[in-house]
Amino acid sequence: MPKVELAADARASLGECPRWHSGERTLYWVDIPEQALCRTDPETGETRKRGFDQPVGCFAFRQDGGLVLAMKEGFARLDSFDAAPEPYGEQVEAGRAEIRFNDGRADARGRFWAGTMNMAKTAADGALYRLEPDGEVTQVARGVTTANGLAFSPDGATAYWADTPRHVVWAFDFDLRRGLFSRQRVFHQFPEGQGRPDGASVDEAGYYWCALYDGGRVVRLSPEGEIVQEVAIPARFTTMIGFGGDDLKTAFVTTARKGLDEAELAKTPHAGGVFRFEVDTPGMAEFEFEG
């Protein structure tokens, strides 16, 4: 078992979307309920936060600098960490109080993908959207309660997508050129009561790493969908895994402390922190948004 260390005692309400910035050698991530974008120096654990007027579910770095954000109602561009966000493309979820954007990432052609969730868990009306560099927004899939676990295989031929409350991760044939999903099938069905699939990333060998919310661990699945490794994290609510460091062999795991009572926090005082451990196979470098 790899040694798991605390990278930042951030005490986030709901940390998500760890993304390594190779130029700055820092880790960016979000705290969704706090409506904050965070930037952590892994050498010191120092974390800087900046807030917005609505939640940010996920983001990707932009090719020309800055970030693209999936906020509550739609997409926005950010020229720098401290800049004001500028809406980008149609705000496709405007006026829907129960819906917000949740999980996503960029693909090899420089598009940004992000899925939505029903915050009240009352309907499977979440969807997956594709943002083109020119600002065009297209709904690609729908019918989930909490869109999560979006990732792409190293060869770009397979996409993964999860619905957290249903404990399922699907695989799809992915048409990278046209940006389309097809041939949906179950990649892995997690059992009830042992954690639910949350954020994920793929390593260079094509293995799918997934954080299990309410499961206190991350798991590595083979391209055939079999669990081949589990790593315990000292936080009940593990939310997402990403890779960083100069060789992309450091796994960073965000966690949450929202919903934990005093007794649970006493057992896991660093819940809401960012944890890290070393892996043998590097993670895939994150693609950048070209818009």
MARLONU-291392 format. One line per field, with one value per residue: residue number from 1; residue in three letters; x, y, z of N, C-alpha, C in turn. Coordinates in steps of 0.05 Angstrom, whole numbers. Each point is the difference from the previous one (the first is absolute). Layout:
BEGIN
nr	c(NUM | ...)
rest	c(ALA | ...)
neast	c(X | ...)
nnorth	c(Y | ...)
nup	c(Z | ...)
caeast	c(X | ...)
canorth	c(Y | ...)
caup	c(Z | ...)
ceast	c(X | ...)
cnorth	c(Y | ...)
cup	c(Z | ...)
REM end
This chain:
BEGIN
nr	c(1 | 2 | 3 | 4 | 5 | 6 | 7 | 8 | 9 | 10 | 11 | 12 | 13 | 14 | 15 | 16 | 17 | 18 | 19 | 20 | 21 | 22 | 23 | 24 | 25 | 26 | 27 | 28 | 29 | 30 | 31 | 32 | 33 | 34 | 35 | 36 | 37 | 38 | 39 | 40 | 41 | 42 | 43 | 44 | 45 | 46 | 47 | 48 | 49 | 50 | 51 | 52 | 53 | 54 | 55 | 56 | 57 | 58 | 59 | 60 | 61 | 62 | 63 | 64 | 65 | 66 | 67 | 68 | 69 | 70 | 71 | 72 | 73 | 74 | 75 | 76 | 77 | 78 | 79 | 80 | 81 | 82 | 83 | 84 | 85 | 86 | 87 | 88 | 89 | 90 | 91 | 92 | 93 | 94 | 95 | 96 | 97 | 98 | 99 | 100 | 101 | 102 | 103 | 104 | 105 | 106 | 107 | 108 | 109 | 110 | 111 | 112 | 113 | 114 | 115 | 116 | 117 | 118 | 119 | 120 | 121 | 122 | 123 | 124 | 125 | 126 | 127 | 128 | 129 | 130 | 131 | 132 | 133 | 134 | 135 | 136 | 137 | 138 | 139 | 140 | 141 | 142 | 143 | 144 | 145 | 146 | 147 | 148 | 149 | 150 | 151 | 152 | 153 | 154 | 155 | 156 | 157 | 158 | 159 | 160 | 161 | 162 | 163 | 164 | 165 | 166 | 167 | 168 | 169 | 170 | 171 | 172 | 173 | 174 | 175 | 176 | 177 | 178 | 179 | 180 | 181 | 182 | 183 | 184 | 185 | 186 | 187 | 188 | 189 | 190 | 191 | 192 | 193 | 194 | 195 | 196 | 197 | 198 | 199 | 200 | 201 | 202 | 203 | 204 | 205 | 206 | 207 | 208 | 209 | 210 | 211 | 212 | 213 | 214 | 215 | 216 | 217 | 218 | 219 | 220 | 221 | 222 | 223 | 224 | 225 | 226 | 227 | 228 | 229 | 230 | 231 | 232 | 233 | 234 | 235 | 236 | 237 | 238 | 239 | 240 | 241 | 242 | 243 | 244 | 245 | 246 | 247 | 248 | 249 | 250 | 251 | 252 | 253 | 254 | 255 | 256 | 257 | 258 | 259 | 260 | 261 | 262 | 263 | 264 | 265 | 266 | 267 | 268 | 269 | 270 | 271 | 272 | 273 | 274 | 275 | 276 | 277 | 278 | 279 | 280 | 281 | 282 | 283 | 284 | 285 | 286 | 287 | 288 | 289 | 290 | 291)
rest	c(MET | PRO | LYS | VAL | GLU | LEU | ALA | ALA | ASP | ALA | ARG | ALA | SER | LEU | GLY | GLU | CYS | PRO | ARG | TRP | HIS | SER | GLY | GLU | ARG | THR | LEU | TYR | TRP | VAL | ASP | ILE | PRO | GLU | GLN | ALA | LEU | CYS | ARG | THR | ASP | PRO | GLU | THR | GLY | GLU | THR | ARG | LYS | ARG | GLY | PHE | ASP | GLN | PRO | VAL | GLY | CYS | PHE | ALA | PHE | ARG | GLN | ASP | GLY | GLY | LEU | VAL | LEU | ALA | MET | LYS | GLU | GLY | PHE | ALA | ARG | LEU | ASP | SER | PHE | ASP | ALA | ALA | PRO | GLU | PRO | TYR | GLY | GLU | GLN | VAL | GLU | ALA | GLY | ARG | ALA | GLU | ILE | ARG | PHE | ASN | ASP | GLY | ARG | ALA | ASP | ALA | ARG | GLY | ARG | PHE | TRP | ALA | GLY | THR | MET | ASN | MET | ALA | LYS | THR | ALA | ALA | ASP | GLY | ALA | LEU | TYR | ARG | LEU | GLU | PRO | ASP | GLY | GLU | VAL | THR | GLN | VAL | ALA | ARG | GLY | VAL | THR | THR | ALA | ASN | GLY | LEU | ALA | PHE | SER | PRO | ASP | GLY | ALA | THR | ALA | TYR | TRP | ALA | ASP | THR | PRO | ARG | HIS | VAL | VAL | TRP | ALA | PHE | ASP | PHE | ASP | LEU | ARG | ARG | GLY | LEU | PHE | SER | ARG | GLN | ARG | VAL | PHE | HIS | GLN | PHE | PRO | GLU | GLY | GLN | GLY | ARG | PRO | ASP | GLY | ALA | SER | VAL | ASP | GLU | ALA | GLY | TYR | TYR | TRP | CYS | ALA | LEU | TYR | ASP | GLY | GLY | ARG | VAL | VAL | ARG | LEU | SER | PRO | GLU | GLY | GLU | ILE | VAL | GLN | GLU | VAL | ALA | ILE | PRO | ALA | ARG | PHE | THR | THR | MET | ILE | GLY | PHE | GLY | GLY | ASP | ASP | LEU | LYS | THR | ALA | PHE | VAL | THR | THR | ALA | ARG | LYS | GLY | LEU | ASP | GLU | ALA | GLU | LEU | ALA | LYS | THR | PRO | HIS | ALA | GLY | GLY | VAL | PHE | ARG | PHE | GLU | VAL | ASP | THR | PRO | GLY | MET | ALA | GLU | PHE | GLU | PHE | GLU | GLY)
neast	c(17 | -6 | 20 | -22 | 4 | -1 | -10 | -25 | 3 | -14 | -10 | 0 | -21 | 7 | 24 | 7 | 3 | 17 | 13 | 21 | 11 | 10 | -10 | -21 | -2 | -25 | -16 | -17 | -21 | -24 | -13 | -17 | -7 | 26 | -7 | 19 | 19 | 15 | 23 | 11 | 19 | 5 | 19 | -17 | -19 | 13 | -24 | -3 | -20 | -16 | -18 | -24 | -17 | 12 | -9 | 24 | -11 | 11 | 23 | 11 | 26 | 4 | 0 | -15 | -4 | -1 | -26 | -13 | -22 | -8 | -16 | -16 | -1 | 26 | 13 | 25 | 13 | 23 | 8 | -5 | 15 | 9 | -2 | -17 | -19 | 3 | -27 | -1 | -12 | -20 | -13 | 7 | 9 | -1 | -6 | 18 | -15 | -11 | 9 | 23 | 21 | 12 | 2 | 26 | 7 | 24 | -4 | 9 | -24 | 4 | -19 | -20 | 0 | -26 | -4 | -26 | -11 | -18 | 2 | -27 | 12 | -17 | 18 | -1 | 3 | 22 | 19 | 10 | 16 | 2 | 21 | -6 | 24 | -18 | -5 | -1 | -24 | 6 | -26 | 17 | -7 | -19 | -16 | 17 | 4 | 24 | 5 | 16 | 25 | -3 | 7 | 24 | -1 | 25 | -12 | -16 | 0 | 5 | -25 | 5 | -23 | -5 | -19 | 8 | -25 | 6 | 22 | -4 | 20 | -5 | 3 | 12 | -8 | 23 | -16 | 26 | 0 | -21 | 13 | -3 | -19 | 7 | -17 | -19 | 18 | -7 | 16 | -13 | -13 | 1 | 5 | -24 | 3 | 15 | -15 | -3 | 0 | 22 | 18 | 10 | 21 | 13 | 14 | 26 | -5 | -17 | 11 | -24 | 9 | -14 | -8 | -2 | -21 | 4 | 24 | 10 | -2 | 21 | -10 | 16 | -13 | 2 | 10 | 0 | 6 | 22 | -8 | 22 | -9 | 3 | -4 | 3 | -19 | 15 | -21 | -23 | 0 | 9 | 10 | 26 | 11 | 24 | 15 | 23 | 16 | 26 | -3 | -19 | 17 | -10 | -14 | -17 | -10 | -21 | -9 | -20 | -9 | -13 | -17 | 25 | -7 | -2 | -15 | -11 | -3 | -7 | -13 | -10 | 17 | 12 | -24 | -3 | 21 | 23 | -2 | 22 | 6 | 21 | 1 | -2 | -25 | 12 | -12 | -23 | 15 | -10 | -20 | 6 | -17 | -8 | -22)
nnorth	c(-24 | 20 | 16 | 4 | 23 | 18 | 8 | 3 | 11 | -3 | -22 | -9 | 14 | 5 | -10 | 10 | -15 | -18 | 22 | -13 | 22 | -11 | 22 | 0 | -26 | 6 | -6 | 1 | 10 | -11 | 18 | -19 | -9 | 2 | -11 | -18 | 14 | -22 | 9 | -24 | 9 | -22 | 18 | 20 | -8 | 23 | 8 | 10 | 14 | -1 | 18 | -11 | 9 | -21 | -25 | -12 | -16 | 11 | -5 | 14 | -5 | 25 | -5 | 22 | -16 | -1 | 1 | -23 | 11 | -22 | 21 | 13 | 22 | 2 | 6 | 3 | 21 | -8 | 25 | 1 | -9 | 25 | -7 | 18 | -19 | -8 | 2 | -26 | 7 | -14 | 14 | -25 | 5 | 23 | 9 | -20 | 7 | -23 | 12 | -14 | 12 | -23 | -18 | 3 | 2 | 8 | -1 | -20 | 8 | 3 | -19 | 13 | -21 | 4 | -14 | -2 | 11 | -17 | 24 | 0 | -11 | 18 | 3 | -18 | 26 | -14 | 15 | -7 | 21 | 7 | 13 | 11 | 2 | -2 | -15 | -16 | -2 | -26 | -7 | -16 | 1 | -16 | 5 | 17 | -9 | -13 | 16 | -20 | -1 | 23 | -17 | 2 | -21 | -10 | -19 | 11 | -27 | 4 | 5 | 10 | -9 | 12 | -15 | 18 | 10 | -5 | 10 | 13 | -12 | 17 | -16 | 17 | -6 | 12 | 15 | -1 | -6 | -14 | -12 | -26 | -7 | -26 | -20 | 11 | -6 | -18 | 18 | 12 | -20 | 21 | -17 | -3 | 23 | 1 | 20 | 25 | -7 | 14 | 20 | 2 | -15 | 1 | -22 | 1 | -19 | 20 | 0 | -5 | 22 | -9 | 23 | -13 | 16 | 7 | -3 | 24 | -1 | -5 | -6 | -20 | 6 | -25 | 0 | -24 | 20 | -14 | 0 | 14 | 23 | 0 | 26 | -6 | 18 | 14 | -4 | 1 | 26 | -19 | 21 | 3 | -12 | 12 | 4 | 2 | 21 | 3 | -24 | 16 | -5 | 25 | -17 | 19 | -1 | 12 | 13 | -9 | 21 | 11 | 1 | 5 | -17 | 10 | -22 | 3 | 26 | -9 | -18 | 19 | 11 | -14 | -10 | 0 | -15 | 7 | -24 | -13 | -15 | -16 | 1 | -25 | 3 | 17 | 21 | 1 | 14 | 20 | -3 | 19 | 18 | -2 | 4)
nup	c(0 | -17 | 7 | 15 | -12 | 19 | -24 | 9 | 24 | -22 | 12 | -25 | -6 | -25 | 4 | -23 | -21 | 12 | -8 | -10 | 9 | -22 | -12 | 16 | -8 | -5 | 20 | -21 | 14 | 5 | 15 | -8 | 24 | 3 | -24 | 4 | -13 | 3 | 11 | -1 | 16 | -15 | -4 | 3 | -17 | -6 | 8 | -24 | 9 | -21 | 6 | -5 | -17 | -10 | 5 | 3 | -19 | -23 | -11 | -20 | -3 | -7 | -26 | -1 | 21 | 26 | 5 | -6 | 9 | 13 | -1 | 15 | -15 | -2 | -23 | 9 | -10 | 9 | -2 | 26 | 20 | -1 | -26 | -11 | 6 | -25 | 0 | -6 | -22 | -10 | 18 | -7 | 25 | -12 | 24 | 1 | 21 | -8 | -22 | 2 | -12 | -7 | -20 | -7 | -26 | -10 | -27 | -16 | -7 | 26 | 1 | 13 | 17 | 6 | 21 | 2 | 21 | 10 | 11 | -6 | -21 | -11 | -19 | -19 | 6 | 9 | -10 | -23 | 3 | -25 | 9 | -23 | -11 | -19 | 21 | -21 | 11 | 3 | 4 | 12 | 26 | 10 | 22 | 12 | 24 | 0 | -20 | -4 | 9 | -13 | -19 | -12 | -16 | 4 | -13 | 18 | 2 | 26 | 7 | 24 | 11 | 23 | 13 | 17 | 1 | -26 | 12 | -22 | -13 | -20 | -20 | -17 | -24 | -3 | -14 | 3 | -25 | 3 | 21 | -6 | 17 | 2 | -5 | 14 | 19 | 18 | 10 | 20 | 13 | 16 | 20 | 10 | 12 | -22 | -5 | -9 | -26 | 5 | 5 | -25 | -5 | -23 | 4 | -4 | 18 | 3 | 25 | 9 | 11 | 20 | 9 | 23 | -6 | 26 | -13 | 5 | -27 | -15 | -24 | -9 | -22 | -8 | -24 | 13 | 18 | 4 | 25 | -4 | 11 | 27 | 4 | 26 | 3 | 17 | -16 | 12 | -5 | -15 | -13 | -2 | -20 | 2 | -21 | 14 | 6 | -1 | 12 | 11 | 20 | 5 | 14 | -7 | 25 | -11 | 22 | 15 | 14 | -21 | 21 | 9 | 19 | 25 | 4 | -24 | 4 | 24 | -14 | -16 | 16 | -19 | 6 | -27 | 7 | -11 | -9 | 5 | -21 | 0 | -27 | -10 | -8 | -16 | 10 | -14 | -16 | 14 | -17 | -17 | 10 | -25 | 16)
caeast	c(-17 | 16 | -3 | -18 | 8 | -17 | 13 | -10 | -22 | -17 | -26 | -20 | -26 | -1 | 22 | -3 | 14 | 28 | 13 | 27 | 10 | 28 | 17 | 2 | 6 | -20 | -25 | -25 | -23 | -22 | -17 | -25 | -19 | 12 | 1 | 28 | 22 | 22 | 26 | 16 | 28 | 4 | 24 | -5 | -27 | -14 | -23 | -13 | -27 | -15 | -28 | -17 | -28 | -14 | 19 | 15 | 1 | 24 | 14 | 23 | 18 | -2 | 25 | 12 | 2 | -25 | -16 | -28 | -14 | -28 | -12 | -27 | -19 | 13 | 29 | 12 | 29 | 15 | 26 | 21 | -12 | -15 | -17 | -29 | -9 | -16 | -16 | 10 | -21 | -27 | -3 | -20 | -15 | -11 | -28 | -7 | 11 | 8 | 21 | 26 | 21 | 14 | 26 | 7 | 28 | 4 | 9 | 25 | -5 | -2 | -27 | -4 | -24 | -8 | -27 | -16 | -12 | -24 | 10 | -19 | -1 | -28 | -5 | 24 | -1 | 27 | 8 | 28 | 3 | 26 | 6 | 19 | 17 | -14 | -22 | -25 | -5 | -17 | -6 | 8 | -13 | -17 | -13 | 14 | -6 | 25 | 21 | 26 | 19 | 6 | 28 | 4 | 23 | 23 | -2 | -22 | -22 | -20 | -7 | -13 | -18 | -13 | -22 | 8 | -20 | -6 | 24 | 8 | 17 | -4 | 20 | -12 | 18 | 3 | 8 | 15 | -2 | -26 | -8 | -25 | 0 | -17 | 3 | 2 | -1 | 9 | 28 | 2 | -22 | 9 | -21 | -12 | 10 | 29 | 10 | -12 | 21 | 1 | 18 | 18 | 20 | 11 | 29 | 11 | -5 | -28 | -15 | -19 | 1 | -25 | -5 | -26 | -12 | -10 | 13 | 26 | 22 | 0 | 5 | 10 | -13 | 12 | -16 | -22 | -19 | 5 | 16 | 27 | 14 | -15 | 16 | -16 | 5 | -11 | -23 | -23 | -10 | 20 | -16 | 12 | 28 | 14 | 29 | 17 | 29 | 14 | -3 | -28 | -1 | -12 | -30 | -12 | -28 | -16 | -19 | -21 | -7 | -28 | -17 | 12 | -5 | 23 | 14 | 15 | 22 | 20 | 15 | 14 | 1 | 10 | -20 | -1 | 26 | 10 | 19 | 17 | 16 | 16 | -9 | 21 | -6 | -8 | -27 | -1 | 0 | -25 | -1 | -7 | -21 | 12 | -15)
canorth	c(24 | 24 | 17 | 23 | 24 | 24 | 20 | 26 | -2 | 22 | -2 | 9 | -11 | -20 | 3 | -15 | 7 | 6 | 2 | 8 | 21 | -7 | 24 | 12 | -22 | 2 | -15 | 15 | -16 | 17 | -6 | 8 | 16 | 25 | 16 | 9 | -12 | -3 | -5 | -11 | -5 | -25 | -1 | 12 | -4 | 25 | 1 | 26 | -3 | 23 | -7 | 9 | 5 | -25 | -22 | -10 | -29 | -11 | 19 | -9 | 21 | 9 | -1 | 27 | 10 | 2 | -24 | 0 | -9 | -8 | 12 | -12 | 1 | -2 | 2 | 26 | 1 | 15 | 6 | -6 | -9 | 22 | 16 | -4 | -19 | 10 | -21 | -9 | -17 | 1 | -9 | -20 | -8 | 24 | -1 | -26 | 3 | -26 | -11 | 14 | -15 | -16 | -13 | 1 | 4 | 5 | -23 | 3 | 20 | 26 | 7 | -4 | -16 | 1 | -11 | 14 | -17 | 10 | 3 | -12 | -29 | -6 | -9 | -5 | 21 | 10 | -4 | 4 | 21 | 4 | 27 | 4 | 23 | 25 | 6 | -16 | -20 | -21 | -22 | -25 | -22 | 9 | -22 | -7 | 17 | 13 | -6 | -2 | -19 | 3 | -4 | -11 | -19 | 12 | 0 | 17 | -16 | -7 | 20 | -10 | 19 | -13 | 12 | -7 | -14 | -27 | -16 | -11 | 14 | -11 | 5 | 7 | 5 | 29 | 11 | 24 | 20 | 12 | 5 | -14 | -25 | -21 | -27 | 1 | -25 | 2 | -5 | -13 | 5 | -2 | -9 | 19 | 2 | -1 | 24 | 6 | 11 | 29 | 9 | -21 | 6 | -24 | 1 | -5 | -27 | -3 | -8 | 20 | 5 | 12 | 5 | -10 | 18 | -15 | -25 | 4 | -12 | 1 | -27 | 0 | -20 | -7 | 7 | -18 | 7 | -15 | 14 | -13 | 13 | 19 | 16 | 12 | 28 | 6 | 18 | -16 | 9 | 5 | 12 | -2 | -5 | 11 | -6 | 23 | -3 | 3 | -25 | -9 | -25 | 6 | 1 | 19 | -7 | 19 | -12 | 18 | -3 | 7 | -23 | -16 | 10 | 5 | -25 | -8 | 18 | -7 | -24 | 8 | 30 | 13 | -2 | 25 | 6 | -12 | -21 | -9 | -24 | -5 | -22 | -10 | 7 | 28 | 7 | 15 | 29 | 12 | 17 | 28 | 11 | 18 | 25)
caup	c(0 | 1 | 24 | -5 | 16 | -2 | -16 | 8 | 20 | -11 | 13 | -19 | 2 | -21 | -19 | -25 | -25 | 2 | -26 | 3 | -19 | -3 | -1 | 27 | 19 | 21 | -4 | 1 | 6 | 7 | 23 | -14 | 17 | 7 | -25 | 0 | -15 | 18 | -12 | 21 | -5 | 14 | 16 | 26 | 8 | 1 | -19 | -4 | -11 | -9 | -2 | -22 | 9 | -3 | 2 | -22 | 3 | -11 | -17 | -14 | -7 | -27 | -15 | 0 | 27 | 14 | 4 | -7 | 24 | -1 | 24 | 5 | -23 | -26 | -1 | 2 | -3 | 20 | -12 | 19 | 25 | 13 | -18 | 1 | -21 | -22 | -11 | -26 | -11 | 12 | 28 | -6 | 23 | 13 | 10 | 12 | 27 | 11 | -17 | -3 | -12 | 20 | -6 | -29 | -7 | -28 | -16 | -16 | -21 | 12 | 8 | 29 | 5 | 28 | 6 | 20 | 21 | 14 | 27 | 19 | -7 | -4 | -27 | -17 | -21 | -6 | -29 | -7 | -21 | -13 | -6 | -21 | 4 | -10 | 18 | -5 | 21 | -10 | 19 | -12 | 13 | 22 | 14 | 25 | 23 | 7 | -20 | 13 | -10 | -28 | -6 | -27 | -2 | -13 | -29 | -8 | -12 | 20 | 20 | 24 | 12 | 22 | 14 | 28 | 17 | -11 | 5 | -26 | -19 | -27 | -21 | -26 | -22 | -2 | -26 | 7 | -21 | 0 | 27 | 5 | 15 | -11 | 11 | 29 | 15 | 28 | 4 | 27 | 18 | 27 | 18 | 18 | 27 | 1 | -13 | -26 | -18 | -2 | -20 | -9 | -20 | -13 | -1 | -27 | -8 | -6 | 23 | 9 | 29 | 8 | 29 | 9 | 19 | 22 | 0 | 12 | -15 | -29 | -12 | -27 | -16 | -26 | -23 | -1 | 21 | 24 | 21 | 3 | 22 | 16 | 18 | 21 | 5 | 26 | -1 | -9 | -25 | -20 | -22 | -27 | -2 | -23 | 1 | -2 | 3 | -25 | -15 | 1 | 15 | 26 | 0 | 19 | 5 | 15 | 18 | 11 | 28 | 3 | 7 | 21 | 27 | 16 | 6 | -24 | -4 | 19 | -11 | -25 | 3 | -25 | -21 | -14 | -9 | -24 | 6 | -23 | 2 | -25 | -16 | -18 | -28 | -1 | -10 | -25 | 2 | -6 | -24 | 4 | -17 | -20 | -3)
ceast	c(17 | -6 | -17 | 8 | -20 | 15 | -8 | -23 | -20 | -27 | -22 | -28 | -4 | 21 | -5 | 20 | 29 | 14 | 27 | 7 | 30 | 18 | 4 | 9 | -18 | -25 | -23 | -22 | -23 | -12 | -28 | -19 | 11 | 4 | 29 | 17 | 24 | 25 | 19 | 29 | 6 | 25 | -5 | -28 | -16 | -21 | -11 | -27 | -11 | -29 | -14 | -29 | -18 | 20 | 14 | 3 | 26 | 12 | 21 | 18 | -4 | 28 | 15 | 2 | -27 | -15 | -27 | -15 | -28 | -13 | -28 | -16 | 12 | 30 | 9 | 30 | 12 | 28 | 23 | -14 | -17 | -19 | -29 | -8 | -17 | -17 | 9 | -20 | -26 | 0 | -23 | -18 | -11 | -29 | -8 | 14 | 12 | 24 | 25 | 19 | 17 | 28 | 6 | 30 | 1 | 8 | 23 | -3 | -5 | -28 | -3 | -27 | -7 | -29 | -13 | -12 | -25 | 8 | -18 | -2 | -29 | -6 | 26 | 0 | 26 | 8 | 30 | 1 | 28 | 2 | 22 | 17 | -13 | -24 | -26 | -3 | -20 | -5 | 5 | -14 | -16 | -10 | 15 | -8 | 24 | 21 | 27 | 19 | 8 | 30 | 2 | 24 | 23 | -2 | -24 | -24 | -22 | -4 | -14 | -17 | -16 | -25 | 3 | -22 | -7 | 24 | 12 | 20 | -5 | 25 | -16 | 22 | 0 | 11 | 14 | -3 | -27 | -10 | -27 | 5 | -19 | 6 | 5 | -2 | 11 | 30 | 4 | -25 | 10 | -23 | -10 | 15 | 30 | 13 | -11 | 20 | -3 | 20 | 22 | 21 | 12 | 31 | 10 | -4 | -29 | -17 | -15 | 1 | -25 | -1 | -28 | -10 | -14 | 12 | 29 | 23 | -2 | 7 | 11 | -12 | 15 | -17 | -24 | -20 | 4 | 17 | 26 | 15 | -20 | 19 | -18 | 9 | -13 | -21 | -23 | -9 | 23 | -15 | 12 | 30 | 11 | 30 | 16 | 28 | 13 | -2 | -28 | -4 | -9 | -30 | -9 | -29 | -13 | -21 | -19 | -3 | -30 | -16 | 11 | -7 | 26 | 16 | 16 | 23 | 23 | 17 | 16 | 2 | 9 | -20 | -4 | 27 | 6 | 22 | 16 | 14 | 13 | -11 | 23 | -4 | -9 | -29 | 3 | 2 | -27 | 2 | -10 | -23 | 11 | -15 | 11)
cnorth	c(25 | 16 | 25 | 23 | 22 | 21 | 28 | -4 | 22 | 1 | 10 | -12 | -23 | 6 | -17 | 10 | 8 | 0 | 12 | 21 | -4 | 25 | 12 | -20 | 2 | -16 | 19 | -20 | 19 | -10 | 9 | 15 | 28 | 19 | 11 | -17 | 1 | -7 | -8 | -4 | -27 | -2 | 10 | -6 | 25 | 1 | 28 | -4 | 27 | -8 | 11 | 4 | -25 | -23 | -5 | -30 | -12 | 21 | -15 | 25 | 7 | 0 | 26 | 12 | 4 | -27 | 4 | -14 | -10 | 9 | -12 | -2 | -4 | 5 | 29 | -3 | 18 | 5 | -6 | -8 | 21 | 15 | -6 | -19 | 14 | -23 | -7 | -21 | 3 | -11 | -20 | -9 | 24 | -4 | -26 | -2 | -26 | -12 | 17 | -18 | -13 | -9 | 2 | 3 | 5 | -26 | 7 | 20 | 28 | 9 | -5 | -14 | 3 | -10 | 14 | -21 | 13 | 0 | -13 | -30 | -9 | -10 | -5 | 18 | 14 | -7 | 5 | 19 | 1 | 30 | 2 | 24 | 27 | 7 | -15 | -22 | -20 | -21 | -27 | -24 | 11 | -24 | -10 | 18 | 17 | -8 | 1 | -18 | 2 | -3 | -13 | -19 | 13 | 1 | 17 | -15 | -6 | 23 | -14 | 22 | -14 | 15 | -9 | -15 | -28 | -19 | -12 | 18 | -14 | 5 | 4 | -2 | 30 | 7 | 27 | 22 | 16 | 7 | -13 | -26 | -20 | -26 | 1 | -28 | 4 | -7 | -13 | 9 | -4 | -9 | 23 | -1 | -1 | 24 | 3 | 13 | 30 | 7 | -21 | 12 | -26 | 3 | -7 | -28 | -5 | -10 | 24 | 2 | 15 | 4 | -10 | 17 | -18 | -28 | 1 | -12 | 8 | -27 | 4 | -24 | -5 | 10 | -18 | 4 | -15 | 17 | -15 | 12 | 18 | 14 | 14 | 29 | 7 | 22 | -16 | 8 | 7 | 8 | -2 | -5 | 12 | -5 | 25 | -7 | 1 | -25 | -11 | -26 | 5 | 2 | 19 | -7 | 21 | -15 | 22 | -4 | 7 | -25 | -18 | 13 | 2 | -26 | -10 | 18 | -5 | -24 | 7 | 30 | 14 | -3 | 28 | 9 | -13 | -20 | -8 | -26 | -4 | -25 | -9 | 9 | 29 | 4 | 14 | 30 | 11 | 16 | 28 | 8 | 21 | 26 | 23)
cup	c(0 | 25 | -8 | 19 | -4 | -15 | 9 | 20 | -6 | 13 | -17 | 7 | -20 | -20 | -25 | -21 | 4 | -27 | 4 | -22 | -2 | 0 | 28 | 21 | 25 | -7 | 3 | 7 | 9 | 26 | -8 | 18 | 7 | -24 | -4 | -19 | 18 | -15 | 23 | -9 | 15 | 16 | 28 | 11 | 1 | -23 | -1 | -13 | -10 | -5 | -24 | 11 | -6 | 0 | -27 | 4 | -9 | -19 | -16 | -5 | -30 | -13 | 1 | 27 | 13 | 0 | -13 | 23 | -8 | 26 | 4 | -25 | -27 | 3 | 2 | -5 | 21 | -11 | 19 | 26 | 13 | -17 | 5 | -22 | -20 | -12 | -29 | -11 | 14 | 28 | 1 | 23 | 15 | 8 | 12 | 27 | 10 | -15 | 2 | -15 | 22 | -8 | -29 | -4 | -30 | -14 | -17 | -23 | 12 | 6 | 30 | 3 | 30 | 3 | 23 | 20 | 11 | 30 | 21 | -4 | -4 | -28 | -15 | -24 | -4 | -29 | -3 | -23 | -11 | -8 | -21 | 5 | -9 | 18 | -5 | 21 | -11 | 22 | -14 | 12 | 23 | 15 | 24 | 23 | 8 | -20 | 13 | -16 | -29 | -5 | -28 | 1 | -14 | -30 | -10 | -11 | 20 | 19 | 23 | 13 | 21 | 9 | 29 | 15 | -10 | 3 | -26 | -15 | -27 | -17 | -26 | -22 | -5 | -28 | 5 | -20 | 2 | 28 | 7 | 15 | -14 | 15 | 31 | 12 | 28 | 1 | 28 | 16 | 28 | 18 | 18 | 27 | 4 | -13 | -28 | -18 | -4 | -22 | -7 | -19 | -10 | -1 | -28 | -10 | -7 | 23 | 12 | 30 | 8 | 30 | 7 | 23 | 21 | 1 | 11 | -15 | -29 | -10 | -28 | -15 | -26 | -23 | -4 | 22 | 26 | 20 | 5 | 23 | 15 | 19 | 19 | 4 | 28 | 0 | -12 | -28 | -19 | -26 | -28 | 2 | -26 | 4 | -5 | 6 | -27 | -17 | -1 | 15 | 29 | -4 | 21 | 2 | 17 | 17 | 10 | 29 | 6 | 5 | 22 | 27 | 16 | 6 | -24 | -5 | 20 | -9 | -25 | 0 | -25 | -23 | -12 | -10 | -27 | 8 | -25 | 6 | -27 | -14 | -18 | -29 | 0 | -9 | -27 | 6 | -9 | -26 | 7 | -19 | -19 | -4 | 17)
REM end
